[in-house]
Amino acid sequence: MKNIVILYAPSESTYAFEPVFDGKSAFDRTVQWALSLPDVQKVLVFAENKNVHMCSNALVHNTDVAVVTKESWNVLSLLQEFHAACVSYKADTIVFAWADCPFLQRQLTIELLDTHVSYVAEYSFADGYPYGFAPEILSGDTADLLTKIPVEGIRAFDSAPVLRDSIQSVLKVDINSFEVETVIAKTDWRMYRFSFDCGDKAGLLSCKALYKACGEITDVEKASLVASQSVDIVQTVPGFYNVQISGTYTPETGKPIYCPYPDTNVADMPLNQFTALMQEISELSQHAVVDISAWGEPLLHPHFLECVKAVFAHPGLSLVIETDGFGVTEELAKAVADIVTKAGPRFPNPKGYPAIAWLVSLDAVSPKTYGSMRQITEDNKAVALFNTAHAAVDILERYFPKLVYPQMVRTSKNEEELETFYRYWSKSDSPSAGVVVIQKYDWFCGLLPNDKPADVSPVQRNPCWHIRRDMTILSDGSVPLCREYIRESIIGTVGTDSLQTIWEKTQATVKQHIKKDYTEKCSVCDEYYTFNF
């Protein structure tokens, strides 16, 4: 069988060309891997015009590699060029990978190719391995079919940007139409969500740490085990910041029963402090999601729109707004939409997150249950607030299509309405156009009543995602060890301590979790397996 290797090198892979692996870059190592594979007719690098010079400079005098450029790529153009390349080079099979993955394994790739050919597969992938160890294998004819099948779900991907899971996402729309094969890892490493690529700062740090620990990798199981026990790989930089810009709930609108914050009227975070914080977050994480709704109603902040602008001043930051909806108006929705449009796409954006997402706390399908969830005893008031919250979804959806999520926090008090809530909002013709969020109830390690309707904890415990990836910042600038501590175990104060210094103070806890050694509070916490972005 004749193969071609296609390496996707978008300008978004910001660290792909840094010589951090004993003088070689991730791009250098990826090309070296591609050229080592059997029966390769050509190695093609798909690049954007804005970074083609970096690819070309790295490929001087290498006639076995060619660069194919476009102003920008989308899923349809990628698949079309897949097929065109197969025809041009008379190849049967495409080996596809991103050009910023320095640890792609030759032997694992050969095993994938053998499996693909032996079982006459149309698509093959390695399952259970950390991302970055294996490519995807695609038949040339399959790439052509994917551009022509008249399935509405597939057509929706035509103009979508290329993401790391784009090929699988397209196939999943009509998965039964394709012959898919896998090479399965001896150990399932998916629970760690490792991503060994140099597409962003977090990935670069993981790759550098793995190279320092393992050098040239020959045993992927051993390397994965090393990674799972290394704090520098398990925890890199925060990916999610939960920022309390306002700790206020008005007495008229009630306070959710699942809010653990002891006060109902605390000082707002000053705008200048929030603006400086966004700068520091951008410098530390490069790419992150900022939620400005930790235990309070963000729309009550007197400088709410300025806070939104402060987030969007940094192209690597995305915004989440959780709201009760009572402050949503046409004017406010339009003003926020204008800020988002003017700011432009997020860059880098390795996971393809939207620039903004809204979560509207509804928690019920009936006004009576809604009132009980917000501690409102007057029926008329509950009806009025329930209708206002519903109307907020309608308003926001007009300005932010499919980015407005009606949210239900699942408790024993509203469990009977869960199915109805989900069925209604998940329909494509619902006011939210089919998007919805069901959130697990958090009892904050005993601070709130144990109001969970079910225990969905995994059998095997993993190092806590929130300690590894999140940072919670209260309106006075104090930073607790994690969201469960609220006002306990304050490990720093923004504006006084650097975010880097504060973040480093969490490493001792991560090391304990890796060893399955938990503090008294951590041992009773069941939030460790929940994941924010």
TORSENU-594284 format. One record per residue (C-alpha): residue in one letter; x, z, y. Coordinates in steps of 0.05 Angstrom, whole numbers, plus 32768, in hexadecimal, padded with zeros to 4 digits. Layout:
N
+------+------+------+------+
: code :   xx :   zz :   yy :
+------+------+------+------+
:    A :    X :    Z :    Y :
...
+------+------+------+------+
end
This chain:
533
+------+------+------+------+
: code :   xx :   zz :   yy :
+------+------+------+------+
:    M : 8000 : 8000 : 8000 :
:    K : 8019 : 7FEF : 8045 :
:    N : 8014 : 8025 : 807A :
:    I : 8017 : 802B : 80C5 :
:    V : 8022 : 806C : 80E9 :
:    I : 7FFD : 8076 : 812A :
:    L : 8013 : 80AF : 8158 :
:    Y : 7FE5 : 80C2 : 8191 :
:    A : 800C : 80D8 : 81CF :
:    P : 7FDD : 80E6 : 8209 :
:    S : 7FF7 : 8101 : 824B :
:    E : 7FD1 : 8141 : 823B :
:    S : 8007 : 8154 : 8209 :
:    T : 802F : 8174 : 8240 :
:    Y : 8069 : 8190 : 8217 :
:    A : 8072 : 8158 : 81E5 :
:    F : 80B2 : 813F : 8204 :
:    E : 80D6 : 8181 : 8210 :
:    P : 8117 : 8186 : 81E7 :
:    V : 810A : 81CB : 81CC :
:    F : 811A : 81C1 : 8182 :
:    D : 8166 : 81C0 : 8183 :
:    G : 8166 : 8188 : 81B6 :
:    K : 812C : 8162 : 8198 :
:    S : 80E5 : 815F : 81B3 :
:    A : 80A5 : 8162 : 818C :
:    F : 809E : 8117 : 819A :
:    D : 80E3 : 810A : 817D :
:    R : 80D4 : 8131 : 813E :
:    T : 8090 : 8110 : 8135 :
:    V : 80AF : 80CA : 8139 :
:    Q : 80E6 : 80DF : 8109 :
:    W : 80B0 : 80F6 : 80D7 :
:    A : 808A : 80B5 : 80DF :
:    L : 80C7 : 808A : 80D1 :
:    S : 80D6 : 80B3 : 8092 :
:    L : 8095 : 80A0 : 8070 :
:    P : 8092 : 806B : 8038 :
:    D : 8078 : 8023 : 8040 :
:    V : 8070 : 8029 : 808C :
:    Q : 8068 : 7FE5 : 80AD :
:    K : 806A : 8000 : 80F3 :
:    V : 8066 : 8040 : 811B :
:    L : 8039 : 8039 : 8158 :
:    V : 8034 : 806A : 8191 :
:    F : 7FF2 : 8069 : 81B6 :
:    A : 8001 : 8081 : 81FC :
:    E : 7FE1 : 8082 : 8241 :
:    N : 7FFE : 805A : 827A :
:    K : 8010 : 8099 : 82A0 :
:    N : 803F : 80B2 : 8269 :
:    V : 8057 : 8071 : 8249 :
:    H : 809B : 8078 : 826B :
:    M : 80A7 : 80BA : 8247 :
:    C : 8097 : 809A : 8204 :
:    S : 80C2 : 805D : 8212 :
:    N : 80FD : 8087 : 8229 :
:    A : 80FA : 80AE : 81E8 :
:    L : 80F8 : 806F : 81BE :
:    V : 8133 : 8048 : 81DC :
:    H : 8151 : 8018 : 81A9 :
:    N : 811E : 802A : 8174 :
:    T : 8100 : 7FE8 : 8160 :
:    D : 80D7 : 8006 : 8127 :
:    V : 80A9 : 8028 : 815A :
:    A : 807C : 8005 : 818C :
:    V : 8052 : 8023 : 81C4 :
:    V : 800A : 800F : 81D0 :
:    T : 7FEF : 8024 : 8214 :
:    K : 7FAD : 802A : 8238 :
:    E : 7F98 : 8049 : 8279 :
:    S : 7F72 : 807B : 8250 :
:    W : 7F5A : 8081 : 8208 :
:    N : 7F17 : 8093 : 81EB :
:    V : 7F00 : 8099 : 81A3 :
:    L : 7EE5 : 8052 : 81A0 :
:    S : 7F24 : 8031 : 81BC :
:    L : 7F4F : 805B : 818C :
:    L : 7F28 : 8043 : 814F :
:    Q : 7F28 : 7FFB : 8167 :
:    E : 7F74 : 7FFD : 816F :
:    F : 7F7A : 801D : 812A :
:    H : 7F59 : 7FE1 : 810B :
:    A : 7F7E : 7FAF : 8137 :
:    A : 7FC0 : 7FCE : 8123 :
:    C : 7FAF : 7FC9 : 80D9 :
:    V : 7F9E : 7F7F : 80E1 :
:    S : 7FDC : 7F71 : 810A :
:    Y : 800C : 7F92 : 80D9 :
:    K : 7FE5 : 7F81 : 809A :
:    A : 7FE0 : 7FCC : 8089 :
:    D : 7FAD : 7FED : 805C :
:    T : 7FB4 : 8034 : 8073 :
:    I : 7FBC : 805A : 80B4 :
:    V : 7FE3 : 809B : 80B8 :
:    F : 7FCB : 80BC : 80F8 :
:    A : 7FE7 : 80F8 : 811D :
:    W : 7FF1 : 8111 : 8164 :
:    A : 8037 : 8104 : 817E :
:    D : 8042 : 814D : 8192 :
:    C : 8043 : 816C : 814C :
:    P : 808C : 817D : 813C :
:    F : 807F : 8198 : 80F5 :
:    L : 805C : 815E : 80D2 :
:    Q : 8071 : 8161 : 8089 :
:    R : 808A : 8124 : 8064 :
:    Q : 807A : 813D : 801E :
:    L : 8034 : 8155 : 8031 :
:    T : 8028 : 8111 : 8051 :
:    I : 803E : 80EC : 8013 :
:    E : 8010 : 8118 : 7FE9 :
:    L : 7FD7 : 8106 : 8018 :
:    L : 7FE7 : 80BC : 8013 :
:    D : 7FEA : 80BF : 7FC7 :
:    T : 7FA7 : 80E2 : 7FC5 :
:    H : 7F89 : 80B0 : 7FF6 :
:    V : 7F9F : 8075 : 7FCC :
:    S : 7F90 : 8094 : 7F87 :
:    Y : 7F48 : 80A4 : 7F99 :
:    V : 7F3C : 8066 : 7FC3 :
:    A : 7F2A : 8093 : 7FFE :
:    E : 7F15 : 807C : 8042 :
:    Y : 7F2D : 80BB : 8065 :
:    S : 7F5B : 80F2 : 804D :
:    F : 7F74 : 8133 : 806C :
:    A : 7F97 : 8174 : 805B :
:    D : 7F67 : 81AE : 8057 :
:    G : 7F79 : 81F7 : 8063 :
:    Y : 7FBE : 81E9 : 8081 :
:    P : 7FD0 : 81FC : 80C9 :
:    Y : 7FC5 : 81C2 : 80FA :
:    G : 8005 : 819A : 8105 :
:    F : 8020 : 8199 : 80BE :
:    A : 7FFB : 815C : 80A5 :
:    P : 7FDE : 811B : 80C1 :
:    E : 7F9B : 80F9 : 80B4 :
:    I : 7F97 : 80BC : 8087 :
:    L : 7F65 : 8085 : 8097 :
:    S : 7F59 : 8042 : 8077 :
:    G : 7F5C : 8007 : 80A6 :
:    D : 7F17 : 7FEF : 8092 :
:    T : 7EFA : 8034 : 809F :
:    A : 7F13 : 8033 : 80E6 :
:    D : 7EEF : 7FF1 : 80F0 :
:    L : 7EAF : 800B : 80D0 :
:    L : 7EAE : 8047 : 80FE :
:    T : 7EAC : 801A : 813B :
:    K : 7E70 : 7FF3 : 8120 :
:    I : 7E41 : 8022 : 80FB :
:    P : 7E01 : 8027 : 8125 :
:    V : 7DF9 : 8072 : 8120 :
:    E : 7DE4 : 8094 : 8160 :
:    G : 7E10 : 80D0 : 8153 :
:    I : 7E4E : 80A6 : 814A :
:    R : 7E3F : 807C : 8187 :
:    A : 7E40 : 80BC : 81B0 :
:    F : 7E8B : 80C0 : 81A2 :
:    D : 7E9A : 807A : 81BD :
:    S : 7EAD : 8090 : 8203 :
:    A : 7EC3 : 80D7 : 81F0 :
:    P : 7F0B : 80EB : 81FC :
:    V : 7F39 : 80EE : 81C0 :
:    L : 7F3E : 8135 : 81A6 :
:    R : 7F65 : 8150 : 816B :
:    D : 7F27 : 8151 : 813F :
:    S : 7F08 : 8110 : 8158 :
:    I : 7F10 : 80E9 : 8117 :
:    Q : 7EEF : 811F : 80EE :
:    S : 7EB9 : 8129 : 8122 :
:    V : 7EA6 : 80E0 : 811E :
:    L : 7EA6 : 80E0 : 80D2 :
:    K : 7E7C : 811F : 80CE :
:    V : 7E42 : 80FC : 80F0 :
:    D : 7E38 : 80D1 : 80B2 :
:    I : 7E67 : 80F2 : 8080 :
:    N : 7E42 : 80DB : 8042 :
:    S : 7E52 : 8093 : 8052 :
:    F : 7E9D : 809D : 8048 :
:    E : 7ECA : 80AF : 800F :
:    V : 7EF1 : 80EC : 8027 :
:    E : 7F2A : 810D : 8001 :
:    T : 7F53 : 814C : 800F :
:    V : 7F94 : 816D : 7FFD :
:    I : 7F84 : 81B8 : 7FFC :
:    A : 7FB5 : 81EE : 800F :
:    K : 7FC5 : 8224 : 7FDC :
:    T : 7FB2 : 8257 : 8011 :
:    D : 7F7C : 824B : 8044 :
:    W : 7F9D : 8256 : 8087 :
:    R : 7F61 : 8240 : 80B2 :
:    M : 7F4E : 8287 : 80C5 :
:    Y : 7F8D : 828A : 80F0 :
:    R : 7F7C : 824B : 8117 :
:    F : 7FC6 : 8239 : 811C :
:    S : 7FD4 : 81FB : 8145 :
:    F : 801C : 81E4 : 8141 :
:    D : 801D : 81B0 : 8178 :
:    C : 803D : 81AC : 81BC :
:    G : 7FFE : 8197 : 81E1 :
:    D : 7FFB : 81D6 : 820B :
:    K : 8022 : 8215 : 821A :
:    A : 8003 : 823D : 81E1 :
:    G : 8014 : 8207 : 81AF :
:    L : 805B : 8200 : 81CA :
:    L : 8067 : 824B : 81C3 :
:    S : 804D : 8249 : 817B :
:    C : 8079 : 820E : 8169 :
:    K : 80B7 : 822D : 8188 :
:    A : 80AB : 826F : 8164 :
:    L : 80A0 : 824C : 8121 :
:    Y : 80DF : 8222 : 812A :
:    K : 8107 : 8261 : 813B :
:    A : 80EC : 8284 : 80FD :
:    C : 80EF : 824B : 80CB :
:    G : 811B : 8213 : 80E5 :
:    E : 810E : 81D3 : 80BF :
:    I : 80D0 : 81E0 : 8095 :
:    T : 80CF : 81CA : 804D :
:    D : 809C : 81FA : 8031 :
:    V : 805B : 81FA : 8058 :
:    E : 803F : 8236 : 8033 :
:    K : 807B : 8260 : 8044 :
:    A : 807A : 8248 : 808C :
:    S : 8030 : 8258 : 8092 :
:    L : 803C : 829E : 8076 :
:    V : 8074 : 82A9 : 80A8 :
:    A : 8047 : 8292 : 80E0 :
:    S : 800F : 82C2 : 80CA :
:    Q : 803F : 82FD : 80CF :
:    S : 8060 : 82EB : 8112 :
:    V : 8042 : 8309 : 8150 :
:    D : 8062 : 82D2 : 817A :
:    I : 8039 : 829F : 8154 :
:    V : 7FF9 : 82C6 : 8147 :
:    Q : 7FF6 : 82D8 : 8192 :
:    T : 8011 : 82A9 : 81C7 :
:    V : 7FED : 82AA : 820A :
:    P : 7FA5 : 82BC : 821B :
:    G : 7F73 : 8284 : 8212 :
:    F : 7F37 : 82AA : 822C :
:    Y : 7F30 : 82D7 : 8269 :
:    N : 7EF3 : 8303 : 8270 :
:    V : 7EF1 : 8315 : 82BA :
:    Q : 7EC0 : 8345 : 82D9 :
:    I : 7EB5 : 832B : 831F :
:    S : 7E76 : 8354 : 8327 :
:    G : 7E61 : 8392 : 8301 :
:    T : 7E1C : 8393 : 8321 :
:    Y : 7DD7 : 838C : 8302 :
:    T : 7D9C : 8395 : 8332 :
:    P : 7D68 : 83C9 : 831E :
:    E : 7D32 : 8394 : 8326 :
:    T : 7D4F : 8367 : 82F0 :
:    G : 7D64 : 839D : 82BF :
:    K : 7DA3 : 83A6 : 8297 :
:    P : 7DAB : 8388 : 8251 :
:    I : 7DAA : 83BB : 8219 :
:    Y : 7DEA : 839D : 81FD :
:    C : 7E12 : 83A9 : 823D :
:    P : 7E42 : 83E2 : 8231 :
:    Y : 7E5B : 83E9 : 8278 :
:    P : 7E4A : 842F : 8291 :
:    D : 7E3C : 841D : 82D9 :
:    T : 7E08 : 83EF : 82F6 :
:    N : 7E25 : 83E9 : 833C :
:    V : 7E71 : 83E4 : 8341 :
:    A : 7E9B : 83C2 : 8376 :
:    D : 7EA3 : 8376 : 8370 :
:    M : 7EE8 : 8359 : 8365 :
:    P : 7F03 : 8344 : 83A9 :
:    L : 7F07 : 82F8 : 83B1 :
:    N : 7F51 : 82F9 : 83C4 :
:    Q : 7F61 : 8321 : 8385 :
:    F : 7F39 : 82F1 : 835A :
:    T : 7F5B : 82B5 : 837A :
:    A : 7FA0 : 82D2 : 836D :
:    L : 7F8B : 82E3 : 8326 :
:    M : 7F78 : 829A : 8318 :
:    Q : 7FBD : 8284 : 832F :
:    E : 7FDE : 82B6 : 8300 :
:    I : 7FB1 : 82A2 : 82C6 :
:    S : 7FC3 : 825A : 82D0 :
:    E : 800E : 826A : 82D0 :
:    L : 800A : 8296 : 8292 :
:    S : 7FDC : 826D : 8266 :
:    Q : 7FDC : 8227 : 8285 :
:    H : 7F9A : 8218 : 8262 :
:    A : 7F64 : 824E : 825A :
:    V : 7F1A : 825B : 825E :
:    V : 7F05 : 828D : 8294 :
:    D : 7EC2 : 82B2 : 828B :
:    I : 7EAF : 82D5 : 82CC :
:    S : 7E76 : 82FD : 82AD :
:    A : 7E93 : 833B : 828E :
:    W : 7E5D : 8371 : 8292 :
:    G : 7E39 : 835E : 82D1 :
:    E : 7E13 : 8325 : 82F2 :
:    P : 7E46 : 82F5 : 8310 :
:    L : 7E14 : 82D3 : 833D :
:    L : 7E0D : 8314 : 8364 :
:    H : 7E55 : 830F : 837C :
:    P : 7E52 : 8301 : 83C7 :
:    H : 7E87 : 82CA : 83C1 :
:    F : 7E70 : 82AC : 837F :
:    L : 7E7B : 8263 : 8393 :
:    E : 7EC1 : 8273 : 83AE :
:    C : 7ED1 : 8293 : 836A :
:    V : 7EBB : 8253 : 8348 :
:    K : 7EE8 : 822B : 8376 :
:    A : 7F22 : 825A : 8367 :
:    V : 7F1C : 824B : 831D :
:    F : 7F18 : 8200 : 8327 :
:    A : 7F54 : 81FF : 8355 :
:    H : 7F7C : 8200 : 8314 :
:    P : 7F73 : 81C2 : 82E8 :
:    G : 7F83 : 81E9 : 82A8 :
:    L : 7F4B : 821C : 82B1 :
:    S : 7F03 : 8214 : 8298 :
:    L : 7EC9 : 8240 : 82AD :
:    V : 7E92 : 8265 : 8287 :
:    I : 7E59 : 8287 : 82AD :
:    E : 7E2B : 82B7 : 8288 :
:    T : 7DEF : 82C7 : 82B2 :
:    D : 7DA9 : 82E5 : 82AE :
:    G : 7D93 : 82A8 : 82D6 :
:    F : 7D6F : 82CE : 830E :
:    G : 7D9F : 82B5 : 8343 :
:    V : 7D9D : 826C : 832E :
:    T : 7D81 : 823C : 8362 :
:    E : 7D84 : 81F2 : 836D :
:    E : 7DB4 : 81FD : 83A7 :
:    L : 7DE3 : 8228 : 837E :
:    A : 7DE2 : 81F9 : 8342 :
:    K : 7DF1 : 81BD : 836E :
:    A : 7E29 : 81E2 : 8392 :
:    V : 7E4B : 81F5 : 8351 :
:    A : 7E42 : 81AE : 8335 :
:    D : 7E63 : 8192 : 8374 :
:    I : 7E9F : 81C0 : 836B :
:    V : 7EA7 : 81AC : 8322 :
:    T : 7EA1 : 8161 : 8332 :
:    K : 7ED3 : 8166 : 836A :
:    A : 7F05 : 818C : 833F :
:    G : 7F06 : 8156 : 8309 :
:    P : 7F16 : 815B : 82BF :
:    R : 7F3C : 8196 : 82A4 :
:    F : 7F85 : 8187 : 8294 :
:    P : 7FA3 : 8197 : 8264 :
:    N : 7F65 : 81A0 : 8239 :
:    P : 7F7E : 81A0 : 81F1 :
:    K : 7F3C : 81B8 : 81D3 :
:    G : 7F0F : 818B : 81FE :
:    Y : 7EEA : 81C5 : 821D :
:    P : 7EB8 : 81B3 : 8254 :
:    A : 7ECC : 81C6 : 829B :
:    I : 7E92 : 81F6 : 829F :
:    A : 7E5E : 8215 : 8272 :
:    W : 7E22 : 8241 : 8283 :
:    L : 7E04 : 8276 : 8256 :
:    V : 7DBF : 828F : 826A :
:    S : 7DAC : 82D2 : 824B :
:    L : 7D66 : 82CA : 822F :
:    D : 7D69 : 82F3 : 81F0 :
:    A : 7D20 : 82E9 : 81DD :
:    V : 7CE6 : 82B9 : 81D7 :
:    S : 7CB1 : 82E9 : 81F1 :
:    P : 7CAE : 830E : 8234 :
:    K : 7CA1 : 8350 : 8210 :
:    T : 7CE1 : 834C : 81E6 :
:    Y : 7D06 : 8332 : 8223 :
:    G : 7CF1 : 836F : 824A :
:    S : 7D08 : 839E : 8213 :
:    M : 7D4C : 837B : 8211 :
:    R : 7D56 : 8388 : 825B :
:    Q : 7D36 : 83CE : 825C :
:    I : 7CFB : 83B6 : 8286 :
:    T : 7CBA : 83DC : 8276 :
:    E : 7C8A : 83B9 : 82A6 :
:    D : 7C69 : 837E : 8283 :
:    N : 7C5D : 8355 : 82C3 :
:    K : 7CA5 : 835C : 82D8 :
:    A : 7CBD : 8348 : 8293 :
:    V : 7C92 : 8309 : 8295 :
:    A : 7CAB : 82F6 : 82DA :
:    L : 7CF5 : 8300 : 82C9 :
:    F : 7CED : 82DC : 8286 :
:    N : 7CCF : 829F : 82A9 :
:    T : 7D06 : 82A1 : 82DE :
:    A : 7D3D : 82A2 : 82A9 :
:    H : 7D1C : 8267 : 8285 :
:    A : 7D17 : 8241 : 82C7 :
:    A : 7D62 : 824C : 82D2 :
:    V : 7D71 : 8224 : 8292 :
:    D : 7D47 : 81EA : 82AD :
:    I : 7D6B : 81EA : 82F0 :
:    L : 7DB1 : 81EF : 82D4 :
:    E : 7DA5 : 81BA : 829E :
:    R : 7D96 : 8187 : 82D4 :
:    Y : 7DDB : 8190 : 82F2 :
:    F : 7E03 : 81A2 : 82B3 :
:    P : 7DE5 : 817A : 8279 :
:    K : 7DF1 : 819A : 8235 :
:    L : 7E1D : 81CF : 8254 :
:    V : 7DE6 : 8203 : 825D :
:    Y : 7DDE : 8232 : 8221 :
:    P : 7DA2 : 825F : 8219 :
:    Q : 7DBF : 829D : 81F9 :
:    M : 7DA3 : 82D2 : 81CA :
:    V : 7DCA : 8310 : 81B9 :
:    R : 7DB1 : 8320 : 8174 :
:    T : 7D99 : 8368 : 816C :
:    S : 7D67 : 838D : 8140 :
:    K : 7D37 : 838C : 817D :
:    N : 7D32 : 8340 : 8182 :
:    E : 7D44 : 832B : 813A :
:    E : 7CFC : 8317 : 812B :
:    E : 7D00 : 82E2 : 8162 :
:    L : 7D44 : 82C6 : 814E :
:    E : 7D2C : 828C : 8124 :
:    T : 7CF7 : 8277 : 8157 :
:    F : 7D2A : 827C : 818F :
:    Y : 7D5C : 8251 : 816A :
:    R : 7D29 : 821D : 8153 :
:    Y : 7D0E : 8214 : 8199 :
:    W : 7D4F : 820F : 81BF :
:    S : 7D75 : 81E6 : 818C :
:    K : 7D44 : 81AC : 8191 :
:    S : 7D60 : 8171 : 81B8 :
:    D : 7D21 : 8170 : 81E4 :
:    S : 7D26 : 81BA : 81F7 :
:    P : 7D37 : 81CB : 8240 :
:    S : 7D80 : 81D5 : 822A :
:    A : 7D82 : 8192 : 8206 :
:    G : 7D91 : 81B4 : 81C4 :
:    V : 7DCB : 81E2 : 81D4 :
:    V : 7DC4 : 822C : 81C6 :
:    V : 7DEF : 826A : 81B9 :
:    I : 7DDF : 82A3 : 8189 :
:    Q : 7E0F : 82DC : 8197 :
:    K : 7E20 : 8317 : 816B :
:    Y : 7E0E : 835C : 8183 :
:    D : 7E4A : 8387 : 8194 :
:    W : 7E43 : 83D3 : 8190 :
:    F : 7E87 : 83DE : 81B1 :
:    C : 7EA2 : 8409 : 8179 :
:    G : 7E6A : 843C : 817E :
:    L : 7E60 : 843D : 81C9 :
:    L : 7E1C : 841C : 81C0 :
:    P : 7DEA : 8427 : 8188 :
:    N : 7DF7 : 8402 : 8147 :
:    D : 7DC0 : 83CF : 8154 :
:    K : 7DDC : 8397 : 8128 :
:    P : 7DA6 : 8377 : 80FD :
:    A : 7DDA : 835F : 80CB :
:    D : 7E24 : 8367 : 80B9 :
:    V : 7E46 : 8323 : 80B8 :
:    S : 7E8E : 833D : 80B5 :
:    P : 7EBD : 8313 : 8089 :
:    V : 7ED6 : 8330 : 8048 :
:    Q : 7F1F : 832A : 805E :
:    R : 7F32 : 8347 : 80A1 :
:    N : 7F5D : 831D : 80D1 :
:    P : 7F86 : 8333 : 810D :
:    C : 7F55 : 833B : 8146 :
:    W : 7F47 : 82FB : 816D :
:    H : 7F38 : 8321 : 81AD :
:    I : 7F7A : 8346 : 81AD :
:    R : 7F9E : 8305 : 819D :
:    R : 7F7C : 82D6 : 81CE :
:    D : 7F53 : 82FB : 8202 :
:    M : 7F5F : 8324 : 8240 :
:    T : 7F28 : 834D : 8261 :
:    I : 7F30 : 835D : 82AB :
:    L : 7F02 : 838D : 82CF :
:    S : 7EEB : 8387 : 8317 :
:    D : 7F1D : 83BB : 832F :
:    G : 7F56 : 8393 : 8310 :
:    S : 7F61 : 83C1 : 82D4 :
:    V : 7F6E : 83A2 : 8291 :
:    P : 7F59 : 83C7 : 8251 :
:    L : 7F7C : 83BA : 820F :
:    C : 7F3F : 8392 : 81FB :
:    R : 7EF6 : 838A : 820C :
:    E : 7EE2 : 83C2 : 81DC :
:    Y : 7F07 : 83F6 : 8204 :
:    I : 7EE5 : 83E8 : 8247 :
:    R : 7F03 : 8421 : 8270 :
:    E : 7F31 : 843E : 823B :
:    S : 7F78 : 8429 : 822B :
:    I : 7F85 : 8407 : 826E :
:    I : 7FC7 : 83E1 : 8264 :
:    G : 7FD0 : 83C6 : 82AA :
:    T : 7FB2 : 83B2 : 82EC :
:    V : 7FB3 : 836B : 8307 :
:    G : 7FD4 : 8366 : 834B :
:    T : 8002 : 83A1 : 8338 :
:    D : 801A : 838B : 82F4 :
:    S : 8027 : 8343 : 82E0 :
:    L : 7FF8 : 8323 : 82AD :
:    Q : 8035 : 8314 : 8282 :
:    T : 8048 : 835E : 8281 :
:    I : 8001 : 8373 : 8272 :
:    W : 7FFA : 8340 : 823A :
:    E : 803B : 8356 : 8219 :
:    K : 801E : 839D : 8213 :
:    T : 7FEB : 8382 : 81E1 :
:    Q : 8020 : 836A : 81B0 :
:    A : 8028 : 83AF : 818F :
:    T : 7FDF : 83AE : 817C :
:    V : 7FE4 : 8367 : 8161 :
:    K : 801F : 837B : 8137 :
:    Q : 7FF6 : 83B5 : 811B :
:    H : 7FBD : 8386 : 8109 :
:    I : 7FEC : 8356 : 80E6 :
:    K : 8002 : 8391 : 80BB :
:    K : 7FB8 : 83A5 : 80B1 :
:    D : 7FC5 : 83E6 : 80D6 :
:    Y : 7F8B : 83F6 : 8105 :
:    T : 7F7E : 842B : 8139 :
:    E : 7F41 : 8457 : 8132 :
:    K : 7F19 : 842A : 8161 :
:    C : 7F32 : 83E9 : 8143 :
:    S : 7F21 : 8401 : 80FD :
:    V : 7ED7 : 8406 : 810E :
:    C : 7ED4 : 83C8 : 8139 :
:    D : 7EB2 : 838A : 811D :
:    E : 7EC2 : 835A : 8156 :
:    Y : 7F06 : 8347 : 813A :
:    Y : 7EEB : 8307 : 8119 :
:    T : 7EC3 : 82ED : 8155 :
:    F : 7EE5 : 82B7 : 817D :
:    N : 7EE1 : 82A1 : 81C6 :
:    F : 7EF5 : 8258 : 81CF :
+------+------+------+------+
end
